[in-house]
């Protein structure tokens, strides 16, 4: 019997620019359709690091060049733009691969908002650099005019930094559930989702933030009642003592074992650590749920239990 699977695609599955993306999604689609062909229901999430940075930089340059004509573009809108153009390439590649294999199944991208807490401590300590490098003078002006948080970045100039709050809930979750139930392959929570928080009435306000796509994928997997969360990365398995002579690849972990390794500092922040944290969060969210961390091209073997790192109770 097929499983309901949420797949969180990393940057290596999408490329760094538009030409690379169009090539990358062709191979990505093959790996995803391998799972669909075996009878699994698949929901896809993805990162957007290079893409949203490119959009934000382009919009900033446009505003800088013609300030009297163009106003600054909110980061939440840039995330929405990235969801649209990544989803466009991804769903077309999936549709083509499905039809090439004789599988009649629709594919849809959902523009997805993800609720965050405006009192999340992350907003008091923004750490995620975004956008173009600036001179000190430009940085000071933007701090005054727009209230940006700015840091000096490794001697290369100044950059804006934004918060990375934890995701709470997916606004469009019922639409996603309905599409999955109707048999569609759904692309959702691109770039971790468009960060929003409720204000007066039923209004949602975009937040100047970025949401980690692995944490958002964990919430998505929980809210669609998935059996498995697959977090794709650049290595086949998770390792302790990574890159050292006593490096050890891990086949299976309980959440408790994973916490011990996290506490010992085996997983790099901003790299493997959030993936393991998100995997543990999902594995503990309900009976029978498991998370798999592996390479894109090994996803099919990982679901079959032949490779990857599985985290489960």
Phi, psi and omega in degrees: 000135183291155178259160169265119190236133168257127180249122177260108182279134174273177183300328181292346178272355186234345182081176185254349178209178187298312178299318178297321182298317182295327176286315185296318185292337177296315178287323178300317181299322180299315181294322180290317182291333172306318181287320179297320181297333179274004175098009179274147170275132186234130171241136189242133169240167183202160173279178178206021186310299180297322186291311182290329175296319178297316180295314182297320179294317180297318180293323178295319179295322179296316179295321180293322183287323183224069185297335180283345184252324185242138178260159181301143180265121180301148180300324179299324178290322176298321177297318178299318177300317182294322176300318182295312187279334172288316179300322178303310180290319184293314182290328176291320178295319178294316180301315181297315181294320177299313181293324177299331180263006178076023180259118180268095183213130181284155178230135181219142175258129179256120173294111195246125173261140180236126183283135174237165180267119181297345177264006177306132180304338180301331180290339177273352182219067181295133186229351187268110178290139176221157171077191188281160172285147182231160171284167179299322180295316178297318181297316180296322180295317181289330174297319181284314186283323188239357178073024181292149166268132187227142175231158171276128190248094171050038177075004183263355183132193182250145179223152174288142173238144179231168182282159174231077182286160177285141177287143179254313185203156180258122186295318184268025188299323181294322177296319179296314178301316181297319179294317179297316179297330178280359176094009180277153167273123188248134172255122185213166176058035178303134180065021184087357181096160175280116184287125180222162172217149183286144174239214183294147181064225180255016184284141173248136181245132178292140180255144176282081187202167170231140181256133178299128187290335178288319176294319178296322179294324177296315178296316178302312181299320178295318187280345173261006180057050178286155173275324186222139170250122177253119177254113184268139184214194187267002179231156184287328180218163172281145180231153166256152186056041185302131178079004180253164181303329181262026178305139181225124177280142184250127179270322187211139180221143165273160175305323180295316178296320180298320180295323177298312180296321178296317180296332179275359175078028183284339186246131186287131174300143180077000180229261182281331185304307180297332177294315179293319178299315180294321179296316179297316180303316180290316182301328181272356189279349180183158181295140176081000182272142178220156176239146181233131176244121182196186176282154176305310184288352179255007185301316181298314178295325180295317178297327178280357177085015184266345181198184180082174175253121179259132175244119180206164182294000000 
